[in-house]
Amino acid sequence: MKKKTIYSAEYRRLVKHLREVREGLGVTQASLAAELGWPQQKLSAIEAAARRLDVFEYFALGNRLGLSREQALAMIPEPVAPRRGGRRRPLRS
């Protein structure tokens, strides 16, 4: 069975980095969630990697944290695909 991205190490690093940016700005979950129109519990679940961010939420969150689109994109790890033998390789276009 395919592993969901929410459980991947890459996703966990991404939400950890977002939390570190928020904390570095001295912003609370409650105040950031209120600015986004979200319940605080939603942001808490995202930061705990218990809830997946969709692309629109990701960019809205990044924007509220002062990240440009380019900075937000740079935070996203390069996607990888499994290889035969269990090894992973970067996806190429």
MMTF fields as JSON, N, C-alpha, C and O atoms, coordinates in Angstrom:
{
  "mmtfVersion": "1.0.0",
  "mmtfProducer": "UNKNOWN",
  "numBonds": 371,
  "numAtoms": 372,
  "numGroups": 93,
  "numChains": 1,
  "numModels": 1,
  "chainsPerModel": [1],
  "groupsPerChain": [93],
  "chainIdList": ["A"],
  "bondAtomList": [4, 2, 8, 6, 12, 10, 16, 14, 20, 18, 24, 22, 28, 26, 32, 30, 36, 34, 40, 38, 44, 42, 48, 46, 52, 50, 56, 54, 60, 58, 64, 62, 68, 66, 72, 70, 76, 74, 80, 78, 84, 82, 88, 86, 92, 90, 96, 94, 100, 98, 104, 102, 108, 106, 112, 110, 116, 114, 120, 118, 124, 122, 128, 126, 132, 130, 136, 134, 140, 138, 144, 142, 148, 146, 152, 150, 156, 154, 160, 158, 164, 162, 168, 166, 172, 170, 176, 174, 180, 178, 184, 182, 188, 186, 192, 190, 196, 194, 200, 198, 204, 202, 208, 206, 212, 210, 216, 214, 220, 218, 224, 222, 228, 226, 232, 230, 236, 234, 240, 238, 244, 242, 248, 246, 252, 250, 256, 254, 260, 258, 264, 262, 268, 266, 272, 270, 276, 274, 280, 278, 284, 282, 288, 286, 292, 290, 296, 294, 300, 298, 304, 302, 308, 306, 312, 310, 316, 314, 320, 318, 324, 322, 328, 326, 332, 330, 336, 334, 340, 338, 344, 342, 348, 346, 352, 350, 356, 354, 360, 358, 364, 362, 368, 366],
  "bondOrderList": [1, 1, 1, 1, 1, 1, 1, 1, 1, 1, 1, 1, 1, 1, 1, 1, 1, 1, 1, 1, 1, 1, 1, 1, 1, 1, 1, 1, 1, 1, 1, 1, 1, 1, 1, 1, 1, 1, 1, 1, 1, 1, 1, 1, 1, 1, 1, 1, 1, 1, 1, 1, 1, 1, 1, 1, 1, 1, 1, 1, 1, 1, 1, 1, 1, 1, 1, 1, 1, 1, 1, 1, 1, 1, 1, 1, 1, 1, 1, 1, 1, 1, 1, 1, 1, 1, 1, 1, 1, 1, 1, 1],
  "groupList": [{"groupName": "MET", "atomNameList": ["N", "CA", "C", "O"], "elementList": ["N", "C", "C", "O"], "formalChargeList": [0, 0, 0, 0], "bondAtomList": [1, 0, 2, 1, 3, 2], "bondOrderList": [1, 1, 2], "singleLetterCode": "M", "chemCompType": "L-PEPTIDE LINKING"}, {"groupName": "LYS", "atomNameList": ["N", "CA", "C", "O"], "elementList": ["N", "C", "C", "O"], "formalChargeList": [0, 0, 0, 0], "bondAtomList": [1, 0, 2, 1, 3, 2], "bondOrderList": [1, 1, 2], "singleLetterCode": "K", "chemCompType": "L-PEPTIDE LINKING"}, {"groupName": "THR", "atomNameList": ["N", "CA", "C", "O"], "elementList": ["N", "C", "C", "O"], "formalChargeList": [0, 0, 0, 0], "bondAtomList": [1, 0, 2, 1, 3, 2], "bondOrderList": [1, 1, 2], "singleLetterCode": "T", "chemCompType": "L-PEPTIDE LINKING"}, {"groupName": "ILE", "atomNameList": ["N", "CA", "C", "O"], "elementList": ["N", "C", "C", "O"], "formalChargeList": [0, 0, 0, 0], "bondAtomList": [1, 0, 2, 1, 3, 2], "bondOrderList": [1, 1, 2], "singleLetterCode": "I", "chemCompType": "L-PEPTIDE LINKING"}, {"groupName": "TYR", "atomNameList": ["N", "CA", "C", "O"], "elementList": ["N", "C", "C", "O"], "formalChargeList": [0, 0, 0, 0], "bondAtomList": [1, 0, 2, 1, 3, 2], "bondOrderList": [1, 1, 2], "singleLetterCode": "Y", "chemCompType": "L-PEPTIDE LINKING"}, {"groupName": "SER", "atomNameList": ["N", "CA", "C", "O"], "elementList": ["N", "C", "C", "O"], "formalChargeList": [0, 0, 0, 0], "bondAtomList": [1, 0, 2, 1, 3, 2], "bondOrderList": [1, 1, 2], "singleLetterCode": "S", "chemCompType": "L-PEPTIDE LINKING"}, {"groupName": "ALA", "atomNameList": ["N", "CA", "C", "O"], "elementList": ["N", "C", "C", "O"], "formalChargeList": [0, 0, 0, 0], "bondAtomList": [1, 0, 2, 1, 3, 2], "bondOrderList": [1, 1, 2], "singleLetterCode": "A", "chemCompType": "L-PEPTIDE LINKING"}, {"groupName": "GLU", "atomNameList": ["N", "CA", "C", "O"], "elementList": ["N", "C", "C", "O"], "formalChargeList": [0, 0, 0, 0], "bondAtomList": [1, 0, 2, 1, 3, 2], "bondOrderList": [1, 1, 2], "singleLetterCode": "E", "chemCompType": "L-PEPTIDE LINKING"}, {"groupName": "ARG", "atomNameList": ["N", "CA", "C", "O"], "elementList": ["N", "C", "C", "O"], "formalChargeList": [0, 0, 0, 0], "bondAtomList": [1, 0, 2, 1, 3, 2], "bondOrderList": [1, 1, 2], "singleLetterCode": "R", "chemCompType": "L-PEPTIDE LINKING"}, {"groupName": "LEU", "atomNameList": ["N", "CA", "C", "O"], "elementList": ["N", "C", "C", "O"], "formalChargeList": [0, 0, 0, 0], "bondAtomList": [1, 0, 2, 1, 3, 2], "bondOrderList": [1, 1, 2], "singleLetterCode": "L", "chemCompType": "L-PEPTIDE LINKING"}, {"groupName": "VAL", "atomNameList": ["N", "CA", "C", "O"], "elementList": ["N", "C", "C", "O"], "formalChargeList": [0, 0, 0, 0], "bondAtomList": [1, 0, 2, 1, 3, 2], "bondOrderList": [1, 1, 2], "singleLetterCode": "V", "chemCompType": "L-PEPTIDE LINKING"}, {"groupName": "HIS", "atomNameList": ["N", "CA", "C", "O"], "elementList": ["N", "C", "C", "O"], "formalChargeList": [0, 0, 0, 0], "bondAtomList": [1, 0, 2, 1, 3, 2], "bondOrderList": [1, 1, 2], "singleLetterCode": "H", "chemCompType": "L-PEPTIDE LINKING"}, {"groupName": "GLY", "atomNameList": ["N", "CA", "C", "O"], "elementList": ["N", "C", "C", "O"], "formalChargeList": [0, 0, 0, 0], "bondAtomList": [1, 0, 2, 1, 3, 2], "bondOrderList": [1, 1, 2], "singleLetterCode": "G", "chemCompType": "PEPTIDE LINKING"}, {"groupName": "GLN", "atomNameList": ["N", "CA", "C", "O"], "elementList": ["N", "C", "C", "O"], "formalChargeList": [0, 0, 0, 0], "bondAtomList": [1, 0, 2, 1, 3, 2], "bondOrderList": [1, 1, 2], "singleLetterCode": "Q", "chemCompType": "L-PEPTIDE LINKING"}, {"groupName": "TRP", "atomNameList": ["N", "CA", "C", "O"], "elementList": ["N", "C", "C", "O"], "formalChargeList": [0, 0, 0, 0], "bondAtomList": [1, 0, 2, 1, 3, 2], "bondOrderList": [1, 1, 2], "singleLetterCode": "W", "chemCompType": "L-PEPTIDE LINKING"}, {"groupName": "PRO", "atomNameList": ["N", "CA", "C", "O"], "elementList": ["N", "C", "C", "O"], "formalChargeList": [0, 0, 0, 0], "bondAtomList": [1, 0, 2, 1, 3, 2], "bondOrderList": [1, 1, 2], "singleLetterCode": "P", "chemCompType": "L-PEPTIDE LINKING"}, {"groupName": "ASP", "atomNameList": ["N", "CA", "C", "O"], "elementList": ["N", "C", "C", "O"], "formalChargeList": [0, 0, 0, 0], "bondAtomList": [1, 0, 2, 1, 3, 2], "bondOrderList": [1, 1, 2], "singleLetterCode": "D", "chemCompType": "L-PEPTIDE LINKING"}, {"groupName": "PHE", "atomNameList": ["N", "CA", "C", "O"], "elementList": ["N", "C", "C", "O"], "formalChargeList": [0, 0, 0, 0], "bondAtomList": [1, 0, 2, 1, 3, 2], "bondOrderList": [1, 1, 2], "singleLetterCode": "F", "chemCompType": "L-PEPTIDE LINKING"}, {"groupName": "ASN", "atomNameList": ["N", "CA", "C", "O"], "elementList": ["N", "C", "C", "O"], "formalChargeList": [0, 0, 0, 0], "bondAtomList": [1, 0, 2, 1, 3, 2], "bondOrderList": [1, 1, 2], "singleLetterCode": "N", "chemCompType": "L-PEPTIDE LINKING"}],
  "groupTypeList": [0, 1, 1, 1, 2, 3, 4, 5, 6, 7, 4, 8, 8, 9, 10, 1, 11, 9, 8, 7, 10, 8, 7, 12, 9, 12, 10, 2, 13, 6, 5, 9, 6, 6, 7, 9, 12, 14, 15, 13, 13, 1, 9, 5, 6, 3, 7, 6, 6, 6, 8, 8, 9, 16, 10, 17, 7, 4, 17, 6, 9, 12, 18, 8, 9, 12, 9, 5, 8, 7, 13, 6, 9, 6, 0, 3, 15, 7, 15, 10, 6, 15, 8, 8, 12, 12, 8, 8, 8, 15, 9, 8, 5],
  "groupIdList": [1, 2, 3, 4, 5, 6, 7, 8, 9, 10, 11, 12, 13, 14, 15, 16, 17, 18, 19, 20, 21, 22, 23, 24, 25, 26, 27, 28, 29, 30, 31, 32, 33, 34, 35, 36, 37, 38, 39, 40, 41, 42, 43, 44, 45, 46, 47, 48, 49, 50, 51, 52, 53, 54, 55, 56, 57, 58, 59, 60, 61, 62, 63, 64, 65, 66, 67, 68, 69, 70, 71, 72, 73, 74, 75, 76, 77, 78, 79, 80, 81, 82, 83, 84, 85, 86, 87, 88, 89, 90, 91, 92, 93],
  "secStructList": [7, 7, 7, 7, 4, 4, 4, 1, 2, 2, 2, 2, 2, 2, 2, 2, 2, 2, 2, 2, 2, 2, 2, 2, 6, 6, 7, 7, 2, 2, 2, 2, 2, 2, 2, 2, 6, 7, 7, 2, 2, 2, 2, 2, 2, 2, 2, 6, 6, 1, 1, 7, 7, 7, 2, 2, 2, 2, 2, 2, 2, 2, 2, 2, 6, 6, 7, 7, 2, 2, 2, 2, 2, 2, 2, 1, 7, 7, 7, 3, 3, 3, 7, 4, 4, 4, 7, 3, 3, 3, 7, 7, 7],
  "xCoordList": [0.837, 0.0, 0.882, 1.896, 0.499, 1.276, 1.19, 0.115, 2.325, 2.397, 1.895, 2.297, 1.026, 0.502, 1.595, 2.436, 1.567, 2.597, 2.602, 3.644, 1.465, 1.415, 2.332, 2.769, 2.619, 3.475, 4.939, 5.778, 5.249, 6.622, 7.516, 7.053, 8.782, 9.762, 9.829, 10.023, 9.667, 9.72, 8.591, 8.813, 7.387, 6.255, 6.47, 6.2, 6.951, 7.192, 8.247, 8.119, 9.29, 10.304, 9.703, 10.033, 8.825, 8.197, 7.355, 7.503, 6.482, 5.641, 6.467, 6.128, 7.538, 8.433, 9.069, 9.176, 9.487, 10.096, 9.075, 9.415, 7.849, 6.807, 6.592, 6.452, 6.567, 6.4, 7.569, 7.374, 8.791, 9.973, 9.928, 10.333, 9.441, 9.295, 8.3, 8.564, 7.147, 6.127, 6.686, 6.524, 7.343, 7.898, 8.985, 9.087, 9.802, 10.852, 10.303, 10.961, 9.1, 8.441, 7.734, 7.242, 7.688, 7.001, 5.49, 4.801, 4.972, 3.539, 2.958, 3.534, 1.831, 1.185, 0.319, -0.077, 0.044, -0.874, -2.232, -2.839, -2.699, -4.032, -4.119, -5.103, -3.102, -3.172, -3.022, -3.701, -2.138, -1.966, -3.229, -3.679, -3.788, -5.015, -6.139, -6.903, -6.243, -7.284, -7.096, -8.071, -5.846, -5.574, -5.987, -6.427, -5.843, -6.19, -7.672, -8.157, -8.385, -9.793, -9.974, -11.006, -8.959, -8.978, -9.137, -8.755, -9.702, -9.64, -8.18, -7.426, -7.799, -6.433, -6.112, -4.97, -7.107, -6.893, -6.456, -5.701, -6.919, -6.519, -5.031, -4.324, -4.552, -3.126, -2.297, -1.221, -2.79, -2.102, -1.965, -0.898, -3.037, -3.012, -2.052, -1.37, -1.994, -1.068, 0.367, 1.183, 0.676, 2.039, 2.438, 3.626, 1.475, 1.755, 1.793, 1.976, 1.62, 1.581, 0.441, 0.551, -0.644, -1.826, -2.877, -3.862, -2.665, -3.58, -2.743, -1.787, -3.103, -2.35, -2.818, -4.012, -1.859, -2.142, -2.422, -1.709, -3.452, -3.583, -2.757, -2.263, -2.615, -1.722, -2.176, -1.335, -3.466, -3.956, -3.705, -3.303, -3.948, -3.669, -2.185, -1.801, -1.35, 0.1, 0.553, 1.31, 0.093, 0.524, -0.102, 0.533, -1.33, -1.949, -1.164, -0.902, -0.792, -0.009, 1.359, 1.793, 2.026, 3.324, 3.245, 4.113, 2.193, 2.009, 1.875, 2.5, 1.062, 0.87, 2.155, 2.327, 3.053, 4.339, 5.39, 6.544, 4.983, 5.89, 6.754, 7.736, 6.391, 7.165, 6.623, 5.411, 7.522, 7.101, 6.735, 7.027, 6.104, 5.795, 7.072, 7.122, 8.099, 9.371, 9.991, 10.505, 9.939, 10.47, 9.661, 10.224, 8.339, 7.486, 7.779, 7.846, 7.952, 8.284, 9.644, 9.821, 10.599, 11.945, 11.951, 12.854, 10.968, 10.892, 10.414, 10.638, 9.764, 9.194, 10.299, 10.973, 10.495, 11.549, 11.234, 10.072, 12.275, 12.108, 11.381, 11.747, 10.349, 9.635, 10.528, 11.391, 10.296, 11.071, 10.119, 8.995, 10.583, 9.786, 10.551, 11.78, 9.831, 10.518, 11.164, 10.654, 12.254, 12.972, 12.892, 12.594, 13.15, 13.204, 14.263, 15.318, 13.986, 14.934, 14.763, 15.581, 13.683, 13.397, 14.165, 13.943, 15.054, 15.795, 14.951, 14.149, 15.131, 14.348, 15.219, 16.424, 14.58, 15.301, 14.449, 13.221, 15.085, 14.313, 13.489, 13.91, 12.298, 11.469, 12.046, 12.532, 12.002, 12.487, 11.334, 10.461, 11.333, 10.276, 10.731, 9.972],
  "yCoordList": [-1.177, 0.0, 1.24, 1.285, 2.243, 3.463, 4.289, 4.451, 4.799, 5.614, 7.018, 7.606, 7.57, 8.912, 9.941, 9.755, 11.031, 12.061, 12.7, 13.166, 12.728, 13.343, 12.622, 13.21, 11.344, 10.577, 10.578, 9.944, 11.271, 11.265, 12.183, 13.151, 11.86, 12.689, 14.08, 15.072, 14.15, 15.438, 16.361, 17.55, 15.813, 16.625, 17.083, 18.236, 16.184, 16.557, 17.656, 18.557, 17.582, 18.654, 19.982, 21.037, 19.922, 21.133, 21.812, 23.013, 21.071, 21.696, 22.111, 23.083, 21.388, 21.802, 23.147, 24.023, 23.304, 24.565, 25.706, 26.805, 25.463, 26.487, 26.895, 28.079, 25.906, 26.209, 27.032, 27.972, 26.684, 27.433, 28.876, 29.79, 29.083, 30.449, 31.217, 32.35, 30.596, 31.245, 31.603, 32.73, 30.644, 30.885, 31.95, 32.767, 31.951, 32.952, 34.363, 35.33, 34.477, 35.781, 36.173, 37.294, 35.245, 35.513, 35.524, 36.186, 34.794, 34.75, 33.48, 32.399, 33.613, 32.449, 31.733, 32.307, 30.475, 29.726, 30.415, 30.535, 30.863, 31.48, 32.733, 32.926, 33.587, 34.828, 34.571, 35.205, 33.645, 33.321, 32.666, 33.003, 31.746, 31.08, 32.105, 32.031, 33.046, 34.072, 34.919, 35.253, 35.266, 36.032, 35.263, 35.854, 33.951, 33.096, 32.719, 32.167, 33.018, 32.63, 31.16, 30.565, 30.58, 29.162, 29.021, 29.922, 27.891, 27.602, 27.297, 26.758, 27.631, 27.363, 25.881, 25.506, 25.035, 23.583, 23.103, 22.137, 23.765, 23.395, 23.636, 22.773, 24.799, 25.104, 24.167, 23.728, 23.862, 22.926, 21.555, 20.942, 21.078, 19.769, 19.787, 18.795, 20.894, 21.014, 20.942, 20.195, 21.713, 21.739, 20.412, 20.095, 19.64, 18.313, 17.244, 16.064, 17.653, 16.737, 15.725, 14.587, 16.146, 15.296, 15.671, 14.955, 16.793, 17.249, 17.782, 18.53, 17.395, 17.815, 19.184, 19.483, 20.002, 21.292, 21.096, 20.348, 21.76, 21.745, 22.918, 23.742, 22.985, 23.973, 25.401, 26.273, 25.657, 27.007, 27.396, 28.522, 26.453, 26.715, 26.966, 27.845, 26.182, 26.329, 27.73, 28.361, 28.221, 29.546, 30.657, 31.688, 30.47, 31.447, 31.522, 32.609, 30.367, 30.318, 30.967, 31.789, 30.594, 31.188, 32.694, 33.42, 33.17, 34.609, 35.315, 36.352, 34.756, 35.355, 35.327, 36.132, 34.397, 34.322, 35.214, 35.247, 35.934, 36.854, 36.216, 36.81, 35.012, 34.326, 34.693, 34.727, 34.965, 35.16, 33.795, 32.762, 33.793, 32.517, 31.745, 30.524, 32.468, 31.828, 31.185, 30.068, 31.898, 31.342, 30.125, 29.131, 30.205, 29.077, 27.87, 26.739, 28.111, 27.01, 26.404, 25.189, 27.248, 26.758, 25.858, 25.035, 25.997, 25.169, 23.756, 22.842, 23.567, 22.262, 21.363, 21.73, 20.191, 19.293, 18.758, 18.662, 18.414, 17.84, 16.511, 15.686, 16.281, 15.006, 13.847, 13.983, 12.729, 11.536, 10.391, 10.349, 9.476, 8.29, 7.05, 7.024, 6.014, 4.78, 4.131, 4.23, 3.492, 2.744, 1.279, 0.893, 0.47, -0.965, -1.211, -0.576, -2.119, -2.418, -1.49, -1.499, -0.674, 0.186, 1.496, 2.303, 1.739, 2.987, 4.067, 3.782, 5.3, 6.407, 7.275, 7.412, 7.855, 8.732, 9.964, 9.884, 11.121, 12.331, 12.155, 11.486, 12.773, 12.766, 13.757, 14.817, 13.44, 14.329, 14.618, 13.775, 15.811, 16.139, 15.891, 16.112],
  "zCoordList": [0.0, 0.0, 0.0, 0.697, -0.778, -0.9, 0.387, 0.964, 0.819, 2.029, 1.726, 0.722, 2.568, 2.359, 2.635, 3.515, 1.866, 2.013, 3.392, 3.854, 4.048, 5.378, 6.369, 7.359, 6.098, 6.989, 6.544, 7.185, 5.474, 4.963, 5.796, 6.399, 5.812, 6.515, 5.89, 6.592, 4.568, 3.872, 4.336, 4.568, 4.469, 4.914, 6.352, 6.69, 7.186, 8.585, 8.7, 9.528, 7.87, 7.872, 7.422, 7.964, 6.432, 5.918, 6.997, 7.221, 7.663, 8.688, 9.906, 10.581, 10.185, 11.276, 10.94, 11.798, 9.7, 9.274, 9.35, 9.788, 8.937, 9.041, 10.5, 10.805, 11.397, 12.822, 13.338, 14.109, 12.916, 13.341, 12.845, 13.562, 11.632, 11.107, 11.966, 12.367, 12.251, 13.083, 14.45, 14.918, 15.087, 16.417, 16.375, 17.291, 15.315, 15.171, 15.053, 15.439, 14.521, 14.408, 15.701, 15.833, 16.65, 17.91, 17.782, 18.559, 16.806, 16.539, 17.174, 17.047, 17.848, 18.449, 17.411, 16.397, 17.699, 16.835, 16.783, 15.718, 17.937, 18.014, 17.157, 16.443, 17.219, 16.445, 14.951, 14.143, 14.572, 13.158, 12.605, 11.51, 13.35, 12.914, 12.744, 11.781, 13.662, 13.56, 12.299, 11.626, 11.979, 10.758, 9.509, 8.523, 9.557, 8.422, 8.392, 7.404, 9.475, 9.567, 9.892, 9.581, 10.521, 10.882, 12.393, 13.141, 12.854, 14.29, 14.674, 13.863, 15.874, 16.339, 16.271, 16.007, 16.507, 16.485, 15.101, 14.993, 14.05, 12.687, 12.496, 11.976, 12.912, 12.791, 13.666, 13.26, 14.856, 15.734, 15.069, 15.12, 14.451, 13.787, 12.597, 12.34, 11.877, 10.749, 11.256, 10.715, 12.29, 12.829, 13.457, 13.526, 13.91, 14.479, 13.395, 13.692, 12.139, 10.984, 11.13, 10.674, 11.765, 11.899, 10.863, 10.681, 10.188, 9.147, 7.994, 8.201, 6.796, 5.612, 5.131, 5.125, 4.73, 4.117, 2.634, 1.965, 2.112, 0.662, 0.117, 0.886, -1.181, -1.79, -1.494, -1.276, -1.483, -1.206, 0.252, 0.545, 1.155, 2.57, 2.79, 3.562, 2.1, 2.253, 1.875, 2.613, 0.726, 0.296, 1.138, 1.356, 1.615, 2.521, 3.825, 4.34, 4.352, 5.581, 5.373, 6.179, 4.297, 3.992, 3.842, 4.327, 3.164, 2.975, 4.318, 4.541, 5.216, 6.553, 7.382, 8.297, 7.059, 7.759, 7.094, 7.521, 6.046, 5.387, 4.309, 3.863, 3.892, 2.854, 1.478, 1.267, 0.554, -0.828, -1.409, -0.807, -2.565, -3.222, -3.511, -3.362, -3.924, -4.24, -2.996, -3.059, -1.862, -0.616, -0.181, 0.277, -0.325, 0.049, -0.844, -0.362, -2.132, -3.048, -2.725, -2.806, -2.361, -2.054, -0.821, -0.67, 0.057, 1.259, 0.953, 1.748, -0.177, -0.52, -1.062, -2.024, -0.461, -0.945, -2.335, -2.729, -3.063, -4.393, -4.274, -3.437, -5.102, -5.023, -5.453, -6.32, -4.83, -5.166, -5.465, -4.965, -6.282, -6.632, -6.212, -6.279, -5.776, -5.404, -6.628, -7.744, -6.404, -7.442, -7.133, -6.003, -8.105, -7.823, -6.774, -6.78, -5.89, -4.824, -3.632, -2.712, -3.645, -2.513, -2.486, -1.583, -3.43, -3.452, -4.106, -4.995, -3.669, -4.203, -5.101, -4.889, -6.106, -7.017, -7.27, -7.216, -7.551, -7.85, -9.121, -10.065, -9.127, -10.318, -11.318, -10.925, -12.556, -13.62, -14.564, -14.768, -15.135, -16.096, -17.498, -18.441]
}
